[in-house]
Amino acid sequence: MRDPRLDQLAAGLLDHSLDIQPGERLLIEADFTCRDLVMAVIDAAYERKAMPFVHLTDPRVRRAWYLGATRPQMDYSVKWALYRHEDIDASLAIYGGENETEMADIPPEVMEAARLASEPIVEKDLKKKWSVVRYPTPAGAQLAGMSTEAFEDFCLDVSTVDYARLSEAMDPLVALMARTDRVRIVSPGTDLEFSIKGIGIAKSDGRENVPDGEVFTSPVRDSVNGTIRFNVPSLEEGTTFERIRFTFENGRIVDADGTPNDRLLKIIGTDEGSHYLGEFALGVNPRINQPMKDTLYDEKIAGSLHFAVGRAYEEADNGNRSSVHWDLVLIQTPEWGGGEIYFDGVLVRKDGRFVLPELEGLNPEHLE
């Protein structure tokens, strides 16, 4: 018998996240480990008189394909996939998998070619209704250092938070950021300044990511100066990156190091836009308070902030274009070294807690 929480999650994805209407075509992309949620979404789509379509993948098979694929071969694969993506109204990607590091031994240049080849699909999907959700698997539990059962409970708990309430609590922060010019971030190993003046401000409140909970914008592309040291490991393309540090001059990364450094530099050097930032965000999900080595969760941690190297989103467009969009997280709670965020010289958040009266509703105790 299916866990009833999956049906609750499926309903939220179709009603709140994607606003699926009768007759709309929904593409569900997942791997076989996510089949229970896929079936819950299919059932929910039929209940709403929508038309679900499913594309299931196997990461081990994809790895074998990557190991011999040429760039022209990748382009052909994307060309065929584009036909599928052109004829849909909405897409839902469900992430699972048996091994989170399945792609760890794929050469960096192959992953770079695959990322570049898939750019047309990414651009097309961003112009339609889309959402991404993480399905709890034993592999994810291992990365998080949790039992399978505890991880499942945690994931379904944070994915079914009251997003309407969280969305309302975000509004004062959106308004404040819209009035802000200069931002300064201070933490151990970090002193970074930039402008967000004139850039759109958006809230992620359970529509395009589940779990969710962030308010995001982008730095003015050439305004970033200083150094930042991220303190949360990042699993990207099958490789875990740690102790990442960037130094910026006039928006561009002029010095970068981390572990493994060669793969880090390969991603940063993908194209011109991957040397710049395309997102700045504050995490506010009250139920996520520790890293899971999964960006979809980690970037929502209450008391965190994150930047994305590369492509900017349409809602907060600073003009940066890249095939890369890599989110990197810095937690500022006391357990992680603390830190401050200033907007136009005014302290806004200290040690992960909002200190302005109009923003206190975003502190975790007010959202539970």
C-alpha positions as CSV (number, residue, x, y, z in Angstrom):
1,M,0.0,0.0,0.0
2,R,1.3,3.4,-1.0
3,D,2.3,5.9,1.8
4,P,-0.6,8.4,1.9
5,R,1.9,11.2,2.3
6,L,3.0,10.6,-1.3
7,D,-0.6,11.3,-2.4
8,Q,-0.5,14.5,-0.4
9,L,2.8,15.5,-2.0
10,A,1.5,14.7,-5.5
11,A,-1.6,16.8,-4.9
12,G,0.5,19.7,-3.7
13,L,2.8,19.4,-6.8
14,L,0.0,19.5,-9.2
15,D,-2.2,22.1,-7.5
16,H,0.2,24.5,-5.9
17,S,3.5,24.0,-7.8
18,L,2.3,23.4,-11.3
19,D,-1.4,24.6,-11.3
20,I,-2.3,21.7,-13.6
21,Q,-5.5,22.3,-15.5
22,P,-7.8,19.8,-17.3
23,G,-6.4,18.8,-20.7
24,E,-2.8,20.0,-20.0
25,R,0.0,17.7,-21.0
26,L,2.4,16.9,-18.1
27,L,5.8,15.4,-18.6
28,I,7.2,13.4,-15.6
29,E,10.9,12.7,-15.7
30,A,12.3,10.3,-13.1
31,D,14.4,7.2,-12.5
32,F,12.9,3.9,-11.5
33,T,13.7,4.4,-7.8
34,C,11.0,7.1,-7.7
35,R,8.2,4.9,-9.1
36,D,5.9,5.2,-6.1
37,L,5.8,9.0,-6.3
38,V,5.6,8.8,-10.1
39,M,2.4,6.6,-9.8
40,A,1.0,9.0,-7.2
41,V,1.5,11.9,-9.6
42,I,0.0,9.9,-12.5
43,D,-3.1,9.1,-10.4
44,A,-3.4,12.7,-9.3
45,A,-3.1,14.0,-12.9
46,Y,-5.9,11.7,-14.1
47,E,-8.1,12.9,-11.3
48,R,-7.6,16.4,-12.6
49,K,-8.4,15.4,-16.2
50,A,-4.8,16.1,-17.2
51,M,-2.6,14.0,-19.5
52,P,0.5,12.6,-17.8
53,F,3.5,11.3,-19.8
54,V,6.4,9.5,-18.2
55,H,10.1,9.3,-19.2
56,L,12.0,7.0,-16.9
57,T,15.8,6.8,-16.8
58,D,18.4,4.6,-15.2
59,P,21.6,6.5,-14.0
60,R,23.8,3.4,-14.5
61,V,22.6,3.1,-18.1
62,R,23.2,6.8,-18.6
63,R,26.7,6.5,-17.3
64,A,27.5,3.8,-19.7
65,W,26.1,5.9,-22.5
66,Y,28.2,9.0,-21.5
67,L,31.4,7.0,-21.4
68,G,31.3,6.5,-25.2
69,A,29.1,9.4,-26.4
70,T,30.5,12.1,-28.6
71,R,29.2,15.7,-28.7
72,P,27.4,15.2,-32.0
73,Q,25.7,12.1,-30.5
74,M,24.6,14.2,-27.5
75,D,23.2,16.8,-29.8
76,Y,21.2,14.2,-31.7
77,S,19.8,12.9,-28.4
78,V,18.8,16.4,-27.3
79,K,17.3,17.2,-30.7
80,W,15.0,14.2,-30.4
81,A,14.1,15.1,-26.8
82,L,13.2,18.6,-27.8
83,Y,10.2,17.3,-29.7
84,R,8.9,15.8,-26.5
85,H,9.5,19.0,-24.5
86,E,7.9,21.2,-27.2
87,D,4.5,19.5,-26.9
88,I,4.0,19.7,-23.1
89,D,2.4,22.3,-20.9
90,A,4.3,21.5,-17.7
91,S,7.3,19.3,-16.6
92,L,8.0,17.7,-13.3
93,A,11.5,16.3,-12.6
94,I,11.7,13.8,-9.7
95,Y,15.2,13.1,-8.4
96,G,16.1,9.8,-6.8
97,G,18.7,7.2,-7.7
98,E,20.5,4.3,-6.1
99,N,24.0,6.0,-6.1
100,E,24.4,9.7,-5.8
101,T,27.9,9.5,-7.1
102,E,27.2,7.4,-10.1
103,M,28.8,10.0,-12.4
104,A,31.9,10.6,-10.3
105,D,34.3,8.9,-12.8
106,I,32.9,10.5,-15.9
107,P,35.6,12.8,-17.3
108,P,34.9,16.4,-16.7
109,E,35.0,17.3,-20.4
110,V,32.3,14.7,-21.1
111,M,30.0,16.2,-18.4
112,E,30.8,19.7,-19.7
113,A,29.7,18.6,-23.2
114,A,26.5,17.0,-21.9
115,R,25.7,20.2,-20.0
116,L,26.2,22.3,-23.1
117,A,24.3,20.0,-25.3
118,S,21.3,20.0,-22.9
119,E,21.0,23.8,-22.8
120,P,18.2,24.0,-25.4
121,I,16.0,21.8,-23.2
122,V,16.7,23.8,-20.1
123,E,15.8,27.1,-21.9
124,K,12.6,25.6,-23.3
125,D,11.4,24.2,-20.0
126,L,12.1,27.4,-18.1
127,K,9.5,29.1,-20.4
128,K,6.8,26.7,-19.3
129,K,5.4,25.5,-16.0
130,W,8.0,23.3,-14.2
131,S,8.9,21.9,-10.9
132,V,11.6,19.8,-9.3
133,V,11.2,17.4,-6.3
134,R,13.5,15.1,-4.5
135,Y,12.3,11.6,-3.7
136,P,13.8,10.0,-0.5
137,T,16.0,7.0,-1.3
138,P,18.5,4.9,0.8
139,A,21.3,6.6,-1.2
140,G,20.1,10.0,-0.1
141,A,19.8,8.8,3.4
142,Q,23.4,7.7,3.4
143,L,24.6,11.1,2.1
144,A,22.6,12.8,4.9
145,G,23.9,10.4,7.5
146,M,20.4,9.2,8.5
147,S,18.5,6.0,8.6
148,T,16.3,5.3,5.6
149,E,13.1,5.6,7.6
150,A,14.2,8.8,9.3
151,F,15.3,10.3,6.0
152,E,11.9,9.4,4.4
153,D,10.1,11.1,7.3
154,F,12.3,14.1,7.1
155,C,11.9,14.6,3.4
156,L,8.1,14.2,3.3
157,D,7.8,16.5,6.3
158,V,9.8,19.4,4.8
159,S,8.1,18.8,1.4
160,T,4.6,19.3,2.8
161,V,5.3,22.4,4.8
162,D,2.5,25.1,4.8
163,Y,3.8,26.9,1.7
164,A,1.0,29.4,1.7
165,R,1.9,30.6,5.2
166,L,5.6,30.6,4.3
167,S,4.9,32.6,1.2
168,E,3.1,35.3,3.1
169,A,6.0,35.5,5.7
170,M,8.4,36.1,2.8
171,D,6.6,39.3,1.5
172,P,8.3,41.8,3.9
173,L,11.8,40.4,2.8
174,V,10.9,40.7,-0.8
175,A,9.8,44.3,-0.3
176,L,13.0,45.2,1.6
177,M,15.3,43.6,-1.0
178,A,13.4,45.5,-3.7
179,R,14.5,48.8,-1.9
180,T,18.1,47.7,-1.4
181,D,21.1,48.7,-3.3
182,R,24.2,47.5,-1.5
183,V,24.6,44.1,0.2
184,R,27.5,43.1,2.5
185,I,28.1,39.6,3.8
186,V,30.5,38.9,6.6
187,S,31.4,35.4,8.0
188,P,34.6,33.6,8.9
189,G,36.8,33.8,5.7
190,T,34.1,35.9,4.0
191,D,33.8,39.6,3.3
192,L,31.8,40.2,0.1
193,E,30.0,43.3,-1.2
194,F,27.7,43.8,-4.2
195,S,24.7,45.6,-5.5
196,I,21.2,44.2,-6.2
197,K,19.7,47.5,-7.3
198,G,17.3,47.2,-10.2
199,I,17.3,43.4,-10.2
200,G,14.1,41.5,-9.8
201,I,13.3,39.9,-6.4
202,A,11.4,36.6,-6.3
203,K,10.2,34.1,-3.7
204,S,10.4,30.4,-4.0
205,D,7.4,29.2,-2.1
206,G,6.8,25.6,-3.2
207,R,6.2,26.1,-6.9
208,E,9.4,25.3,-8.8
209,N,11.3,23.5,-6.1
210,V,10.0,21.0,-3.5
211,P,11.1,21.3,-0.7
212,D,11.3,25.1,-1.0
213,G,11.8,28.2,1.0
214,E,14.1,31.0,-0.3
215,V,14.0,34.6,-1.5
216,F,16.3,35.2,-4.4
217,T,17.7,37.8,-6.7
218,S,21.0,38.3,-8.5
219,P,24.0,40.6,-7.9
220,V,24.5,43.3,-10.5
221,R,26.8,41.4,-12.7
222,D,29.9,43.5,-12.4
223,S,29.4,44.8,-8.8
224,V,30.7,41.8,-6.8
225,N,34.0,42.4,-4.9
226,G,35.6,40.5,-2.1
227,T,36.0,36.9,-0.9
228,I,33.5,34.2,0.1
229,R,34.2,30.8,1.7
230,F,31.3,28.3,1.4
231,N,31.0,25.9,4.4
232,V,28.6,23.3,3.0
233,P,29.8,20.5,0.8
234,S,28.3,20.4,-2.7
235,L,27.6,17.3,-4.7
236,E,27.8,18.3,-8.4
237,E,28.0,15.9,-11.3
238,G,28.8,13.0,-9.0
239,T,31.6,14.7,-7.2
240,T,31.6,16.2,-3.7
241,F,33.2,19.6,-3.5
242,E,34.4,21.0,-0.2
243,R,36.0,24.2,1.2
244,I,35.2,26.3,-1.9
245,R,36.5,29.8,-1.8
246,F,36.1,32.5,-4.5
247,T,37.6,36.0,-4.8
248,F,35.9,38.5,-7.1
249,E,37.0,41.6,-8.8
250,N,34.3,43.6,-10.5
251,G,32.0,40.6,-10.7
252,R,34.4,38.1,-12.1
253,I,36.0,35.2,-10.2
254,V,39.7,36.0,-10.2
255,D,40.8,33.3,-7.8
256,A,39.1,30.0,-6.9
257,D,40.1,27.0,-4.9
258,G,38.5,24.0,-3.3
259,T,38.6,20.2,-3.2
260,P,39.0,18.7,-5.8
261,N,40.5,21.8,-7.3
262,D,40.9,20.5,-10.9
263,R,37.2,19.7,-11.3
264,L,36.2,23.0,-9.6
265,L,38.3,25.0,-12.1
266,K,36.8,23.0,-15.0
267,I,33.2,24.0,-14.0
268,I,34.2,27.6,-13.4
269,G,35.9,27.6,-16.8
270,T,33.0,26.2,-18.8
271,D,32.2,29.5,-20.5
272,E,32.4,33.2,-19.9
273,G,29.2,33.3,-17.8
274,S,30.5,30.6,-15.5
275,H,33.1,33.1,-14.2
276,Y,30.2,35.3,-12.8
277,L,27.3,35.0,-10.4
278,G,23.7,34.5,-11.5
279,E,21.8,34.3,-8.2
280,F,21.9,35.4,-4.6
281,A,19.4,34.0,-2.1
282,L,18.4,33.6,1.5
283,G,17.2,30.3,2.8
284,V,14.1,30.3,5.1
285,N,12.6,26.8,5.3
286,P,12.0,26.4,9.1
287,R,12.2,22.5,9.0
288,I,15.6,22.3,7.3
289,N,18.4,23.0,9.7
290,Q,21.4,20.9,8.6
291,P,23.1,20.0,5.3
292,M,21.9,16.9,3.5
293,K,24.6,17.0,0.7
294,D,21.7,17.7,-1.6
295,T,21.4,21.3,-3.0
296,L,17.6,21.1,-3.3
297,Y,17.5,20.9,0.5
298,D,20.7,22.7,1.5
299,E,20.0,25.9,-0.2
300,K,16.7,26.2,1.8
301,I,18.3,25.8,5.2
302,A,17.0,28.4,7.7
303,G,19.9,30.8,8.4
304,S,21.7,30.1,5.2
305,L,22.5,32.0,2.0
306,H,23.6,30.8,-1.4
307,F,25.0,32.1,-4.6
308,A,24.8,30.4,-8.0
309,V,27.8,30.5,-10.4
310,G,26.5,31.0,-13.9
311,R,23.1,31.5,-15.5
312,A,20.6,33.9,-14.0
313,Y,16.9,33.1,-13.8
314,E,14.4,35.2,-15.8
315,E,12.7,36.5,-12.6
316,A,16.0,38.0,-11.4
317,D,17.9,38.5,-14.5
318,N,21.3,40.3,-14.2
319,G,22.1,39.5,-17.9
320,N,24.5,36.6,-17.1
321,R,24.3,33.7,-19.5
322,S,25.9,30.3,-19.0
323,S,25.2,26.6,-19.4
324,V,26.2,26.4,-15.7
325,H,23.9,27.1,-12.7
326,W,25.7,25.8,-9.6
327,D,24.3,26.7,-6.2
328,L,26.8,26.9,-3.3
329,V,25.7,27.4,0.3
330,L,27.0,29.3,3.3
331,I,25.3,28.7,6.7
332,Q,25.5,31.5,9.2
333,T,24.0,30.0,12.3
334,P,26.3,29.9,15.4
335,E,27.1,26.2,15.0
336,W,28.6,27.0,11.6
337,G,30.6,30.1,12.6
338,G,27.9,32.7,12.5
339,G,27.9,35.8,10.4
340,E,26.1,39.0,9.4
341,I,24.1,40.3,6.4
342,Y,23.8,44.1,5.8
343,F,21.5,45.9,3.4
344,D,22.6,49.4,2.7
345,G,24.7,49.4,5.9
346,V,21.8,48.2,8.1
347,L,22.2,44.8,9.9
348,V,19.4,42.5,8.6
349,R,20.4,39.1,9.8
350,K,22.9,38.0,12.5
351,D,24.0,34.4,13.1
352,G,21.2,33.2,10.9
353,R,18.3,35.1,12.6
354,F,16.5,38.1,11.2
355,V,16.9,41.1,13.5
356,L,14.6,43.7,11.9
357,P,11.0,43.7,13.4
358,E,9.3,43.4,10.0
359,L,11.3,40.2,9.3
360,E,11.0,38.4,12.6
361,G,8.1,36.3,11.1
362,L,10.7,34.5,9.0
363,N,12.6,33.1,12.0
364,P,11.7,29.4,12.4
365,E,9.7,29.6,15.6
366,H,7.2,31.8,13.9
367,L,6.6,29.4,11.1
368,E,5.8,26.2,13.0
